[in-house]
Amino acid sequence: MSRSRTRVLRVDLSAGETARERVPRGWRRDFLGGKGLGARYLYEALSPGTDPTGPANLLCFLVGPLAGYLPGETRYAAVTKSPLTGGFLDSYAGGDFADRLAGSLDDCLGLLVTGAADRPVRIEVEEGRARIEPSDAWGADAAETAERFPDAGVACVGPAGEREAAYATVASDGGAHHAGRGGAGAVMGSKRLKAVVARGPPPAVPDDLAALRDRDAAAYGRDPTGEWQAAGETVETVDYANEVGILAAEGWTETGFEGTDDIGVEAALERATGRERVGDRGAGDEPGRPEGDGPVVPGGFRIDTPDGEVVPRGAAPITLGAGLGIDDFDRVVELCGVCDRLGLDVIGAGNAVAWAVRAGEAGVVDCPVGFGDADGAERLLEAIAAREAPPDLDIDPDLPDALADGIDVAAARFGGEGLVPTVKSMALPGFDPRAAVGVALAYATSDRGACHRRARPQDSEPFAAGERSPGDLVRGVVGEQNARSVLWSLVVDDFVGEAVWTDLGAEWLAAVDHPAAGSDVALATTGERIWTLTRLFNAREGFDRTDDALPAPLGSAAADGTPGVDGDAFDRLLDRYYAARGWGPRGLPTPETLDRLGLADVVDEATPLDERPIDSASRDGSDD
């Protein structure tokens, strides 16, 4: 296959047509692939107010210019307008489907899907071409759907996506991997698109790129992050969060969870039958992959359950375990398996159940499920995916349907605002920012809603014991958001990407003669341009400073006495953040910033801007 990816595949499900088109060279230079290119296409294609589950919405399955070559796990980006937040959404997944998609796309950077079929269909991708085929898998879960294609990589929606649950995932590899947050699965389901099937093998890695890959994979293995991943993968995050005092538990009513030892990494090590092998072109134990000798990075733990193998990630013990007061590892894994098969985002679903428990305790809704009740949680998850309560579950009959649209919708319908925190209608991961205000800033300013991956102050701030100045916090969040915008446009393995953090992949881009390698613009600026474009998209949808708010109840003290985040201090921190980005007081980019980033010719008249950057006296770096 070609080393250069210069095209995209267009699929119009309404018309039943497919086409290949060239990506403008300037777009490849300025936005790379993945997140950046998806943001550029989304901004170009959608009008303000486009219905996320209407046929006009664009759903992109994108790789980057280095897909299949980089160390670690090949990943793809699902980019669309979110039905949960109404704003920009990018979500990522790895595994066999991502690897096969990279090979099946050949010289293409992705698949752009518009329209809606009049009956369930699937899209098959092979040798740089796409075709639309009828699907008889509608109603099947993620595992059952994948089993129909044993010789291909499959990304699909489960029952939750078919019913357009606002935090439905795109599940791949039978539910082992998910493009999880924000509801890309609901968009896919609304288009009557059951699955994308990648028929081709993973890309062959040229010798010179294989040498780069092996070098960086070895460097990552020696990196502290690599050592951490090899030891416990993300399951260990529940132990870490509990130890440093930032673990939210029992619907955000507690900080810290006594049962952490029973659901954390030691429990996983005891129960696991093995580990995933990622980044290995020859992981012979995975369908469709030949034996080989590529560099191996240990992935998630494989856990056997009565309903089949489950690979729980860190969100499972945090959100389905501590978040629901469940200290039985086996039941936590089984709940994770329920979400995997149904195609529900674990974080969104766990928080929805937690809200229902708290709302029931407060008398806001009829809900007999309590914290620690794994059986009740499982039944409620199934009801949410079905959007209806079974006759023998004694809950408000309208509750599952409301919860399927998100916590904010349920609170607006029944009451109970502020019981479980959200940002831009997206439920928070279980890292409590009251002990790390930089985490609050990262959540509030995230372009897709509450996200712990855009920037990760939780990795370092708890150890700083208040020693980081406001300027340090802002610089850290802005720098990480920009850097990850580049890495997620390449699209790099989220952890192994640490191996190319220093130059953000510049050496790799030069190795494939990418247009960005010949540019005199630093890749950090490319990241800032991409982040600003997603802000422009959200601004055009009506988002501004009011949507970067600190969510309730984080302004109040935590159960252990940790004081809440001071609202006035947070507003000043937000001013610093906007100043560092060259945005104005409403949190909107300015013409000056657009000129500097080469976006002046991109922005349209429907997008509001601030006239000038916020007062320079508030700028990051002053009065630290």
N, C-alpha and C positions, 0 to 999 in steps of 0.2 A: 504494500500500500504506500501511498504518497506520504512523505514526511511533513508536507505542508497541508494544513487544513484551511481551505479558502472558500468553502461553500456551506450552505445550509440546505436542509430539506424542508419544503413547505408541504403541509397536509391540510386541506380544507375538507373537513368531515361533512359539512353541509352539501358541498358540491361533489364529494367523492373523488377529489382530484389531488394529485401529488405533483411536485415539481422540484427541481434543483435550481438554486440561484447563487450567484457569487456574493460574498460578503465584501462591502467596500473596503479597500485597503486601509483607509483612514480609520474605519471602525475597528479593524483588527489591531491596528497600531495603538489606538487610544483606549480600547476597552477589552482587548485580548481574547476573551472567551467567557464561558461560565457566567458568573454573576455580572460582570461588566457588560458583556455583549447582550445578555438577557435584558439588562436594564435599558440598554440603547434601543433594542427592538421593542420593548414594552412601551417606552416613552413615545416612540415613533408611531406605534400601531393603535394605541388606545386613546379614546376621547375621555375627558373627565366624566366621572360618574358611570363609566361602563360597569354593567352588572357582572360581578366576578363569576357567577354561575350561568351567565347568558352566553350565547354562541359567539358574541364578539370578543370575549376575553381570549387572550393569547396564552397558551401553555407551552413552555419551552423545555425540552430535554437537551441540555447542553454539556459538552465536554470542553476541555481547554486545548490549546495548541500543543501541549506536551502529553496528552492523554495516552495512557498505556506505557509511557516511557519513564515517568518519574518514580522515585523510590516509594515504597509503601503501597497502600491500597489505591487502585484506580477508583475515582469517584466521578459522579456526574452531578449537575445542578438542575433542579426543577425550579423554574422561574415563572411567575405569573402574578396576577393581582389577587390578593388574599381575600377569600370569603369571610374570614374571621375578623380581620382588621380593616379591610377596605383599602389597604395600601400595598406597597411593594412587598413581594415575597420571594426569597430565595431559600431553598432547602436542599440538602445534600445527602447522598447515600453512596456507599461503596459496594464491594462484593462482586460476584460473578457477573451479574447483569451489567454493572458499570464497565467491567473489563470487556465484555462482549460488545457492548454498545460502542465503545471506543473503536473496536476493530470493525464492526459492521458499518459504521458511518464512513469509513475509508477517508476520503479527502474532505469530509464535512465536519463542521463544528457542532452540529446539533440538528434537532427536529423541532420545527415550529408548527404548532397545531392550533387551528382556529375552527370555528363552526361547531356543529353538533350533529351527530348521526341520528337517523330516525329509528335505529335499532342498535343493539349492542354490537360493537366492532372491536377489532384489535388492529394495531399497526405492526407490520413486520418490516424489519430493517436488515438489509444485507447488501454488501458490496456498494455502499454509497447510494442506495436506492430505497424507497419506501413504498409499500403497497398496503391497501386497506382490505381487510378480510372480515367476514362475519364472525361473531363470537358466540359460542354456545355456553360460555362460562358464567354468564350473568347470574348472580346469586351464590356463586362459589366463594369460599374464603381465599385468603392469599396462598395458603399452602396447597389447597385443592387446585387452584388455578395454575400454579407453577408445575404441578405434577403432570399436567397435560402436555408440557413441552420439555421432556427430559433432556433433549439435545440442544437447548437454547437457553439464553438468559431472559428472564421474565420480570417486568415491573408491572404491577397491576393495582387495582383498587379492590378492597374487600367490601363486605356489606355496608360498612360505614361510609365509604366513598360513594357507593351506588345511591345511598340515601342523602348524600350531600351534607354529611356532618361537617361542621365548619373547621374541625381540626382533624379531618381524615387524612391519612397518609397515602403516599405512593409506596407500596410495599414491594420489595424485590427479593429474589432468592427465597421465595416461599414465606416471607415475613421475617427473615433473619436480618434484613436491612430495610431502612425506611428513609425516604425524604419526608421528614416528620412534621415539622411545626408549620402552622399557618393555613393548612387546608388545601394543599395542592391536589390531594386525593378527591376533594369535593369538586374541584374544577374538572378533573378528569372524569369523574362520575357524571357531572352535568352534561358532558359532551358525549355520553354513552360510549366512552372509550374504556373498555374493560382492561386492556393490557397493551403494552408495547413489548414486542418479542424481538430480541436481537439474535439473529441466526448465525452471524459470523464468529470466527474465533477471535481471541484477543490479538492486539497488534503484535507483529514481530518487532523486536527491539534491535535496531542496528547496533553493530559492535561498539561504535564510539559512544553512543548513548547508553549502552549497557555498562560500559566502563564508568561513566558518570553516575549512573544509577547505583552501581555496586559501591562506589566510593561514598556517596551520600548516605546510603543505607547503613554502611558500616559506621559512619560518623554519628548517625542518629542512634545506633545501638549503644554508643559510648556516652551519649548525651543524657543528662539527668531525666529528661522527659522520656527518652527511650528506655532507660532502666526502670522507670516507674511503670511504663506501659507493659514491659515484659513481665514485671512482677505481679501486677494486679489489674491492668487495663482500667477502664473507667469505673468498674464496680467498686474500686477502692475509694472513689470520691465520697461515698457516704461515710466511710471511716474518717477521711480527712476533714470533711465539713463538720462532723461531730466533734472532732478533737480540737479544732481551732475556733469553735463556737459560732458557726454560721449556718448550722443545719436547722431548717424550719421543719417542724413536726406537727402532726395532728391538726392539719388545716391552718397552719400558721398561728396556732395558739401557744405553741411551745418552741423554745430554742434548745435543741439537743434532744436525743432520743435514747432512752435507757436500753432499748433492744438492738442498738447498732451492731454490737458484736455478733448477734444472731443472724443478721442479714447482710453483713459486709463481706470483705474479701476472703476472710478465713472460711466462712461458710461456703463461698463459691469454690475455693480450692478443695474443700472437702467433698463437694457434690459433683464437681466437674468431671466429665468423661474425656475432656481434652480441650484444646484451644483452637480457635480459627487460625488459619495461616494466611496472612495478607501480604501483598506485594510480591508473592511468589508466582512467577509465570508458570511454575510447574507444581502447583499444589494439587497433587494427584488425588487427594481425598475429596475434592469438590467436583461436581458434575461438569463435564465438558472441558476440563483442564488436563492436559497431558502431564506426565511426569517431567520434572526438570530440576534445575539447580539454581534457580533465582534466589535472591536474598529474601529471607523470611523475617517478618516482624510478627510476634505473637499477637493475636487479636483477642476477641471476646471468648468467654468461657462457654463451652457447650454443656448444657444441663438437660438430662433426660427428664421428661414429665409424662404422666399418663396419656397426654394428648400429643406427644411427640417432642422432638428436641427444641429447646428454646435457648437463644443466646442473649441473655439480659445485659443491657448497658447500665451505666451508672444511674440513669434517670429512674430505673426500676426500683432499686432499694431506697432511693431518696424519695420519690414521689408516691409510689405504690406501697412502699414499706413504711418509712418514718412518717411520710405525709399523711398516711391513713392509719397510723398507729399499729401496724401489723409487724410482728417480730418473728414470724415463721418464714424462713428463707424459701422453703418449698412452695408455700402459698404465694409469696411475692413473685416467684418465677412463673407460677401458673397464671397469675393475673397478667404478667407481662405477655405470656403466650396468648391469652385471650385478646389483648390489644393488638398483638402482632397479626393474628389470623383475621380479626375483624377490620384491621387497617385503621386503628386509632392511635393518635399521638399519645405516648405514655404520659408526658407532662401535662398536656391539656386534659386528658381523660382523668388522671389521678386528681388533679385540682378540681375538676368538675364534681367528682364523687365527694371530695373533701368539702366543697361548698354545700352540697346537698346534705351532708351530715351536720354541718354547722347550722344550716338553715332549718333543718329539722329540730335541732336542739333549741333554736331560738323561737320555734313555733311559727316560722315563716312559711314552711311547707310541711306536708305530711310525708315523712321519710323515716322508716324504722331502722335504717342502716346506721350503725355507730362506728366510732373509731375502734379498730381491732377486729372488725367483723369482715373477714375475708370472703365468706360466702355471700354476704349481702353486697359487698363491693363488686364481686363478679357478676351478680345478677343485674346490678345497676349499670355496669359497663355494657352488658349485652342489650339492656333496654335502651341505652343511649344510642348504640349503633343501629338499633331497629327503629328508633324514634317513637317507641311505644312501650308501655308497661305490660308485662304479662298479667293475666287475670289474678294470679295468686301472689303478686307482689304488691303489698299494701302501701302504695305511694300515690301522691298526686298524679292523676292520669296524664296531665299535660307536662309533667316535670321532665321526662326523658327527651321529649321533643325540644323543649326549651334549652336543656343542658347541651343537646347536640349542636346548638347554635352558639354556645359559649357561655361563660359565667356572666358576662355583662348582660346578655340577653335574658338569662334566667333571673338575674337580679332586677332588671327593669320590669319583668313580667310579674314577679312574686314579691319583690322587696329583698332586703338582705344585702344592700350595697356595702362594699368594703369588707365583707367577711373573708374573702380570699383575694389577694392583690393581683391586679392586672396592669399592663402597660399597653396602650393602643388595643385593648380588648384581648391581649394575649396573656395567659396565666404565667406567673413567674416560675422559673425553676426553683428548686428548694434551697438556694443559697440566700440567706437572710442578710440584707445589706445594712441592717442596723449596727452591725459590728464592723462594717467596711463600706464607708460612704461612697467610695469609688465604684463599688458594685451597683449602688443606686444610680449613679450617673451613667454607667454603662447600660443598665436596663432602660433608663428613661430616654436615652438618645439613640437607642438601637433603631435601625431603619425598618425592621420587620416586627417590632413589638418586643416584649421582654425576652431577652436572649443572653445567655451566659457565655456565648462563643464569640460574639463580635469583638469583645475585649474581655480580658480575664483578670480583673483586679483581685478576684477571690484567691488567685494563686499566690499572691505576694502580700497584699495589704494586711491580712490578719497578723503577719509577723512584724509589721512595721510599728505596731503599738502606738499609732497616732503620730508617728514621726514624719509621715509624708505630708508635704505642704499642699495647699489647694492647687498650686501650679504644677506640682509633680503629678497629682492625680489626673489633672486635665491632660497634660502631655502624654501620660501613659495611655489613657483611654483613646485620645485622638490618634496617637501613633499606632496602636494596635488595630483600631478600626481601619485605618488606611492600609496597613500592611496586610491584614486579612482580606481586604477587598481585592488586593492583587493576587494573593494565594488562592482565593476562591474563584478567581477568574482564570487561573491557569489550568485546571482545578486540582489543587494539591491535597493529598491526604491531610486531614485536619491536624494530626499530631506529627507525622513524619515530615510535614512541611517545615518543622523547626530546623530541619537540615539545610533548607535554602533560605532561612530567614535573613541572613546577613546581606545578601544581594537581591533578595526577592525573586530569584530565578533568572537573573540577567544572563548568567553563564549558559543556562539551559536554552534560553531564547536565542542566544547567539548561535548555539549549536544547530538549531533548525532554521537559521536564517530568517527569523521572524521580524516583521517590520519594526516592532518596538525595540529590537536590539540595535537598530540603526538610528534610533531617535536620540536627540540630545536632551530629552525630558526624562528625569529620574523616575524609576518605577514607583517610588513613594508618592510622587505627584500623580502618577496614573491612578494609584489607590485613592488619593484625595479626590480626583476627578470622578471616579466611579461612585464614591460615597456621596459626593455632592449631587450627582445625577439621580440617585435614589431619593435624596431629599427633595429634589425638584419634582419628581414623580409624586411623592407624598404631598408636597405643597399644593400641587395642582388638584389633588383630591380633597383639599381642605385642611390638611394637617399643619399645625404651627406649634408655637411654644406651649400652648395649653395641653397639647398631647404628649409633651415631654414631662408630664407632671409626676411627682413622687406619689406612688399609689398608696392609698389607705390599705392597711392600718400601720404602715411603716413609720408614720410620724409619732406613734405611741411607743412606750417602753415595751421591750420584749419580756417574756415570762421570767427570764433569769435576771431581770433588772437592767439589762443593757438599754441605755436610753434610745428613744426613737431618733430618727434623722431630723435635725432641726430644719424647719421649712425655710427660714430666712437664709440660713447658711447654704442650703441647697440651691436656692435661687441665685445666690452670688456665684456658686460653683457653675451653674448653668450659664450665667453671663460670661464667665471665663471661657467656658467651652465654646460658646458662639463666637467670642472674640478670636479664639485660637483658629477657628475655621474661617474667619472673615465673613461671618454672617451677621445679620442685624438683630435688633432686640426682640423681634418676633420669632427668631430662630429660622429665618429665611435667608438663602444666599443673596448676594448683592451683585449688581452688574460688574463691579470691580473684580469680585472673585470669579465670576463667570469668564471675564476676559482673561484673567491670569490662568485659568484652567482649560481654556479653549472650548468653552461651552456656550459662548455668546451666540453662536449660529445654531445651536441645538435647541435652546429654550424657546417655547412658543408664547404667544400673547395670553394664553389661558393660565399661565403659571405665575402666581404672585411672587414678588421679590421685595426684599427690604431695600431702601434707597442707599443706605450706607452701613458699613460695619458698626457694630456696637462700640461705644466709647472706648477709646484706647486705654483709658485708665483702668479698665477692667480686664485688660488683656492678660492672657496667660504669661507668666514670667515676671509680672510686676507685682510688688507687694506680696511676695511668696511667704 
